[in-house]
Amino acid sequence: MNPANPGSFNHRTAKLSTGRTYHFIDQSPADVSRNAPTILCLHGFPDLWYGWRFQIAPWNRAGYRVVVPDLLGYGGTDMPGEVEAYSSKNICRDLAALLDFLGISKAIVAGHDWGAFTAARFALWHPDRLSALVIVSVPFTPPAPHYRAPEEAAKIYPDFGYQVYFADPRSSSEIESDLSFFFRLLFRNGNPVGWSKLGELKGLMSNIQKVDLPTQGLILTEEEHKYYISQFQRGINGPLSYYRTGRHRFEEEKAGRLPSSLPKELPVLFIYGTVDQTCPPPAVKSMHKFIPNLDDVALPNVGHWALLEEPKKVAEIVEQWLKKNGQAPEARSRL
């Protein structure tokens, strides 16, 4: 496995019992005779399985099987046109079906960005399918007692203003008009241009020719950048649909009577960067009210892309934490 070469990983495709076809990486440790626990990794927006490329090999060497899907709407996975397909309940149903397809009863589930939100919701919709939970960059938020529109959320957390733009269906075509610009804008440490507050991102995408993006803070190599662009040639409407499911997601969670707290027996690790604008300190602090078994680790001077900015450190933190919580391959083999 070479993180610089996407083709060096073990790519698979499967049609699941939900009817969806998913593309995913399935990387088993070299010693297949060991009882290898599985880490199911979920990426965020606008990412791919490739967002976990630096963690797969270290976790393999530690004895874990690592499964990393392109989530619905991304890469080689189906991209349905209806927005409701991207609700967390439906995505979690697909993930449970993927584990069924692979013959995995329980997995360690790790998620970054939207993948962190989805991983935590998976723990609410399918609590019997997780042995541990790792969430990166996006704090856990419980199911809301009432629906909050993106505009309301932006008033409380101004750095969430970009979500108003993403929730607008008209943003799809604007972003698709220059994916290269969009990826160079988002994939960086920090936010030197300023795009997170209400109206900023729309203004930038409407005046691309007038914006001179700095090279400071870029975290993708030119080859990595080209790979991302190649994987979004079907468009970005599917990935943006996650931001458009708020009302539907609220109704599903209300009908499903999801609990506000994660299972008390589930060990949870939260990793976040101290300069991540989309990770407000009050939200980090409030997590402890809803997660009985929580450890959190702050990464100094790291922004939103912790998996890429501190790849080795993230891999090591997770590996040591899993060992401490009885999730190491040797410990699991004695259970």
C-alpha positions in Angstrom: 0.0 0.0 0.0 1.3 3.3 -1.1 -0.7 6.4 0.0 0.5 8.2 -3.1 -0.9 5.4 -5.4 -4.7 4.9 -4.9 -4.4 1.8 -7.1 -2.1 0.0 -4.6 -5.0 -0.6 -2.2 -7.5 -3.5 -2.4 -10.6 -2.1 -4.1 -13.9 -4.0 -4.0 -17.4 -3.4 -5.1 -20.6 -5.0 -3.8 -24.3 -4.8 -4.3 -25.8 -4.7 -0.9 -29.1 -6.0 0.4 -30.4 -2.4 0.4 -30.1 -2.4 -3.4 -27.2 0.1 -3.3 -23.8 -0.7 -4.9 -20.9 0.4 -2.8 -17.2 0.7 -3.7 -14.9 0.2 -0.8 -11.3 -0.6 0.3 -10.9 -3.9 2.1 -7.5 -4.3 3.5 -6.7 -7.3 5.7 -3.5 -7.7 7.8 -0.7 -9.9 6.5 -1.3 -12.4 9.3 -4.7 -13.6 8.2 -4.6 -16.4 10.8 -5.2 -13.8 13.5 -8.6 -12.9 14.7 -8.5 -9.4 13.2 -11.1 -6.9 14.5 -12.4 -4.6 11.8 -12.1 -0.8 11.7 -14.8 0.7 9.4 -13.7 4.2 8.3 -16.2 6.8 7.1 -15.1 9.9 5.2 -16.6 13.4 5.2 -17.2 16.1 2.6 -15.8 16.6 0.1 -13.7 13.5 0.6 -13.4 9.9 -0.4 -12.1 6.6 1.0 -8.8 8.2 0.1 -9.1 10.5 3.1 -8.0 7.6 5.3 -5.1 6.5 3.1 -2.4 7.3 5.7 -4.1 5.3 8.5 -4.9 2.1 6.6 -1.4 0.6 6.5 -0.4 1.4 10.2 -3.7 -0.2 11.4 -3.1 -3.2 9.2 0.4 -3.7 10.7 -1.2 -3.5 14.1 -3.5 -6.4 13.2 -6.7 -4.7 12.1 -8.8 -5.3 9.0 -9.6 -1.9 7.6 -12.7 -1.3 5.5 -13.2 2.1 3.9 -16.2 2.8 1.7 -16.9 5.6 -0.7 -20.1 6.8 1.0 -23.3 7.2 -0.9 -22.9 9.7 -3.7 -19.1 9.6 -3.8 -16.4 7.9 -6.0 -17.4 4.5 -7.2 -20.6 4.2 -5.0 -24.1 4.8 -6.2 -25.3 8.4 -6.5 -29.1 8.4 -6.3 -30.9 11.5 -7.3 -33.4 11.8 -4.4 -32.2 13.8 -1.4 -33.9 11.5 1.1 -31.6 8.7 0.2 -28.8 10.6 2.0 -30.4 10.8 5.4 -28.3 9.3 8.2 -30.9 6.6 8.8 -30.6 5.4 5.2 -26.8 5.7 5.1 -26.5 3.7 8.4 -28.8 1.0 6.9 -26.4 0.7 4.0 -23.4 0.5 6.4 -25.1 -2.3 8.4 -25.7 -4.1 5.1 -22.1 -3.7 4.1 -21.0 -5.3 7.4 -23.5 -8.1 6.7 -22.1 -8.6 3.2 -18.6 -8.9 4.7 -19.7 -11.2 7.5 -18.8 -8.8 10.3 -21.0 -8.7 13.3 -19.4 -5.8 15.1 -16.8 -3.2 14.0 -14.8 -0.4 15.4 -16.3 2.5 13.6 -14.3 5.7 12.9 -15.5 8.8 11.1 -14.2 12.2 10.0 -16.4 15.3 9.3 -19.7 14.0 7.9 -18.3 10.6 8.5 -18.0 11.5 12.2 -21.7 12.5 12.3 -22.7 9.3 10.5 -20.5 7.1 12.7 -22.2 8.5 15.8 -25.6 8.2 14.3 -24.7 4.6 13.4 -24.2 4.0 17.2 -27.7 5.3 17.8 -29.5 3.4 14.9 -27.4 0.2 15.2 -25.8 0.1 18.7 -25.3 -3.7 18.5 -22.9 -3.3 15.5 -20.2 -1.3 17.2 -17.5 -2.4 19.7 -15.9 1.1 19.8 -16.4 4.5 18.2 -13.8 7.1 17.0 -14.9 10.5 15.8 -12.6 13.1 14.3 -13.2 16.9 13.9 -17.0 17.0 14.3 -18.4 16.8 17.9 -21.3 14.5 18.7 -24.6 16.3 18.8 -27.8 14.5 20.0 -31.0 14.3 18.0 -32.6 17.7 18.2 -35.9 18.3 20.1 -37.0 20.6 17.2 -35.9 21.2 13.7 -33.3 23.9 13.2 -32.8 25.2 9.7 -29.2 25.9 8.5 -29.9 29.7 8.8 -30.7 29.3 12.5 -27.6 27.2 13.1 -25.5 29.9 11.4 -26.8 32.5 13.9 -25.6 30.4 16.8 -22.3 29.3 15.2 -21.3 31.9 12.6 -18.6 29.6 11.2 -21.4 27.2 10.1 -22.7 29.8 7.6 -21.3 27.8 4.7 -23.9 25.1 5.3 -26.6 27.5 4.2 -24.9 27.7 0.8 -24.4 23.9 0.6 -28.1 23.4 1.5 -29.2 25.5 -1.5 -29.5 23.2 -4.6 -28.2 26.0 -6.8 -24.7 25.6 -5.2 -24.2 22.3 -7.0 -23.7 23.8 -10.5 -21.6 26.7 -9.2 -19.2 24.4 -7.4 -19.1 22.0 -10.4 -18.1 24.9 -12.7 -14.6 24.8 -11.1 -14.0 21.8 -8.9 -10.3 22.5 -8.8 -10.8 25.9 -7.2 -13.3 24.4 -4.7 -10.9 21.7 -3.6 -8.0 24.1 -3.3 -10.2 26.4 -1.2 -11.2 23.7 1.3 -8.3 21.3 1.5 -5.9 23.4 3.5 -4.8 24.1 7.1 -6.7 27.1 8.3 -9.0 29.4 6.4 -6.9 32.3 5.0 -9.4 33.3 2.4 -12.4 33.3 4.6 -15.3 31.1 3.4 -17.0 29.7 6.5 -19.3 32.5 7.5 -22.7 33.3 5.9 -22.4 34.5 2.4 -18.6 34.2 2.1 -18.5 30.9 0.2 -21.3 31.9 -2.2 -19.4 35.1 -2.9 -16.2 33.3 -3.6 -17.8 30.7 -5.9 -19.7 33.4 -7.8 -16.4 35.4 -8.5 -13.8 32.6 -9.0 -12.0 34.6 -11.6 -11.3 37.4 -9.2 -10.0 35.3 -6.4 -6.3 34.6 -6.0 -6.0 31.6 -3.7 -2.8 31.6 -1.6 -0.6 28.4 -1.7 -0.1 28.7 2.1 -1.7 25.8 4.0 -2.5 23.5 1.0 -2.5 19.9 2.2 -2.9 18.0 -1.1 -0.1 17.3 -3.5 -0.8 18.0 -7.1 -1.2 14.3 -7.9 -3.6 13.9 -4.9 -5.5 17.0 -6.1 -5.9 15.4 -9.6 -7.1 12.1 -8.1 -9.9 13.9 -6.1 -11.0 15.8 -9.3 -11.1 12.5 -11.2 -13.4 11.0 -8.6 -15.9 13.8 -8.7 -16.6 13.8 -12.5 -20.1 12.6 -11.9 -20.8 15.8 -10.1 -21.2 17.0 -6.5 -24.9 17.0 -6.1 -24.9 13.7 -4.3 -22.3 14.7 -1.7 -24.0 18.0 -1.2 -27.3 16.2 -0.5 -26.1 15.4 3.0 -26.5 19.0 3.8 -30.1 19.0 2.4 -31.5 16.2 4.5 -31.9 18.2 7.7 -35.7 18.3 7.8 -36.0 14.6 6.7 -33.3 13.5 9.2 -35.1 15.3 12.0 -38.4 13.6 11.2 -36.8 10.2 11.0 -35.0 10.6 14.3 -38.1 11.8 16.0 -40.1 8.9 14.6 -37.3 6.5 15.6 -37.2 7.9 19.1 -33.4 7.9 19.1 -31.8 8.4 22.5 -29.9 11.6 23.2 -26.9 9.8 24.6 -24.6 7.1 23.2 -24.6 3.7 24.9 -22.9 3.9 28.2 -20.9 0.7 27.5 -19.5 2.0 24.2 -16.0 3.4 24.4 -15.7 6.7 22.4 -12.7 8.7 21.3 -12.9 12.2 20.0 -9.9 13.7 18.2 -9.9 17.4 17.1 -7.6 20.2 16.0 -7.4 23.3 18.1 -7.6 25.6 15.1 -10.6 23.9 13.4 -13.2 26.6 12.9 -15.9 24.1 12.5 -15.3 22.5 15.9 -16.5 25.1 18.4 -15.2 24.6 22.0 -18.7 24.7 23.6 -19.7 21.8 21.4 -16.6 19.8 22.4 -17.3 20.5 26.1 -21.0 19.5 25.9 -20.2 16.1 24.4 -19.4 14.8 27.9 -23.1 15.2 28.9 -24.2 12.8 26.1 -21.3 10.3 26.0 -20.7 8.4 29.3 -17.5 6.7 28.2 -15.6 9.5 26.3 -12.0 10.3 25.9 -11.0 13.4 23.9 -7.6 14.4 22.4 -6.7 17.9 21.1 -4.1 18.3 18.4 -2.4 21.6 18.7 -2.3 23.9 15.7 -4.2 21.3 13.6 -7.2 22.4 11.5 -10.1 20.4 10.1 -8.1 17.9 8.2 -6.5 16.0 11.1 -6.2 12.8 9.1 -4.0 14.6 6.6 -2.3 17.2 8.8 -1.2 14.7 11.5 -1.6 11.3 9.9 0.9 9.3 12.0 -0.2 10.9 15.2 -3.9 10.1 14.5 -3.0 6.5 13.7 -1.0 6.1 16.8 -3.5 7.8 19.1 -6.3 5.5 17.9 -4.1 2.4 18.1 -3.1 3.1 21.7 -6.6 4.0 22.7 -8.0 0.8 21.2 -5.4 -1.2 23.1 -6.4 0.6 26.4 -10.0 -0.2 25.8 -9.6 -3.9 25.1 -9.9 -3.6 21.3 -6.4 -4.8 20.3 -6.3 -7.9 18.1 -4.6 -10.0 20.7 -7.2 -8.9 23.4 -10.1 -9.5 21.0 -8.8 -13.0 20.1 -9.2 -14.1 23.7 -12.8 -13.0 24.0 
